[in-house]
Amino acid sequence: MSRIVSLASMATVAMLAGCTAQGDAPPATTPAPAAADACGAAKVTSYIGTQRTDEVIAKIKSASGAQALRVVGPNDAMTMDFREDRLTITTDESGRIKTLRCV
């Protein structure tokens, strides 16, 4: 009887071993790390706290060198796609710039 229990235990351990993560590889859905500042956000951090206007947005786009730009308010919908060359500007309820990020 103990031999049957022993075999059953080994079989259970072998099956559970197949359920564990193998290696340190990230899941396939994790985006590859991008350049930290591919959109030029670091160049325009001085605009944080500034009131959003068309003129300010144009200056930010020019100074950052970003290929694409989007402005998102506190209640705006935003796609979750990642683009390292896109500068995303988030604003607060009063229209002041809160963050400048490459996403």
C-alpha positions as CSV (number, residue, x, y, z in Angstrom):
1,M,0.0,0.0,0.0
2,S,2.8,2.4,0.8
3,R,4.3,1.8,-2.6
4,I,1.0,2.9,-4.3
5,V,0.9,6.0,-2.1
6,S,4.5,6.7,-2.9
7,L,3.9,6.4,-6.7
8,A,0.8,8.5,-6.4
9,S,2.7,11.2,-4.6
10,M,5.5,11.2,-7.2
11,A,2.9,11.5,-10.0
12,T,1.2,14.4,-8.3
13,V,4.5,16.2,-7.8
14,A,5.4,15.6,-11.5
15,M,2.1,17.0,-12.7
16,L,2.4,20.1,-10.4
17,A,5.9,20.7,-11.7
18,G,4.4,21.3,-15.2
19,C,2.3,24.1,-13.8
20,T,5.1,26.2,-12.4
21,A,6.7,29.1,-14.3
22,Q,9.8,28.1,-16.2
23,G,12.7,30.5,-16.2
24,D,12.5,34.3,-15.7
25,A,11.1,35.2,-19.1
26,P,8.3,37.7,-19.0
27,P,4.9,36.9,-20.5
28,A,4.6,37.3,-24.2
29,T,2.1,40.2,-23.7
30,T,4.6,42.4,-21.9
31,P,5.8,45.2,-24.2
32,A,9.5,45.4,-24.7
33,P,11.2,48.1,-22.7
34,A,11.5,51.3,-24.7
35,A,13.9,54.1,-24.7
36,A,13.2,56.1,-21.5
37,D,12.6,59.4,-23.4
38,A,12.0,58.6,-27.0
39,C,9.3,61.4,-27.2
40,G,11.4,64.1,-25.6
41,A,9.4,64.5,-22.4
42,A,12.5,65.4,-20.4
43,K,13.0,68.4,-22.6
44,V,9.7,70.0,-21.8
45,T,9.2,69.3,-18.0
46,S,9.3,73.1,-17.4
47,Y,5.7,73.2,-18.8
48,I,4.3,71.2,-15.9
49,G,1.9,73.5,-14.0
50,T,1.3,75.7,-17.1
51,Q,-2.2,76.4,-18.3
52,R,-3.0,74.4,-21.4
53,T,-3.5,76.6,-24.5
54,D,-3.1,75.8,-28.2
55,E,0.1,78.0,-28.1
56,V,1.6,76.1,-25.2
57,I,0.8,72.7,-26.8
58,A,2.4,73.8,-30.1
59,K,5.5,74.9,-28.2
60,I,5.7,71.6,-26.3
61,K,5.4,69.6,-29.5
62,S,8.1,71.7,-31.2
63,A,10.5,71.6,-28.2
64,S,10.1,67.9,-27.5
65,G,10.5,66.7,-31.0
66,A,7.8,64.1,-30.4
67,Q,6.5,62.3,-33.5
68,A,2.9,62.4,-32.1
69,L,1.2,64.2,-29.3
70,R,-2.1,63.8,-27.4
71,V,-3.6,65.8,-24.6
72,V,-5.8,64.0,-22.1
73,G,-8.0,65.6,-19.5
74,P,-9.1,64.0,-16.2
75,N,-12.3,62.5,-17.5
76,D,-11.2,61.8,-21.1
77,A,-11.0,58.3,-22.5
78,M,-7.6,57.2,-23.6
79,T,-6.4,54.2,-25.6
80,M,-4.0,51.9,-23.9
81,D,-1.7,51.3,-26.8
82,F,1.9,52.0,-26.2
83,R,3.9,54.3,-28.5
84,E,7.3,55.4,-27.3
85,D,7.4,58.3,-29.8
86,R,4.1,59.8,-28.6
87,L,4.1,62.5,-26.0
88,T,1.0,62.3,-23.8
89,I,0.1,65.4,-21.9
90,T,-2.3,65.0,-19.0
91,T,-4.2,68.0,-17.5
92,D,-6.1,68.6,-14.3
93,E,-9.7,69.8,-14.0
94,S,-8.6,73.4,-14.4
95,G,-6.6,72.7,-17.6
96,R,-3.1,72.9,-16.0
97,I,-0.6,70.4,-17.3
98,K,0.1,67.6,-14.7
99,T,2.3,65.1,-16.6
100,L,4.3,64.8,-19.8
101,R,5.1,61.1,-20.6
102,C,6.1,58.9,-23.5
103,V,3.2,56.6,-23.9
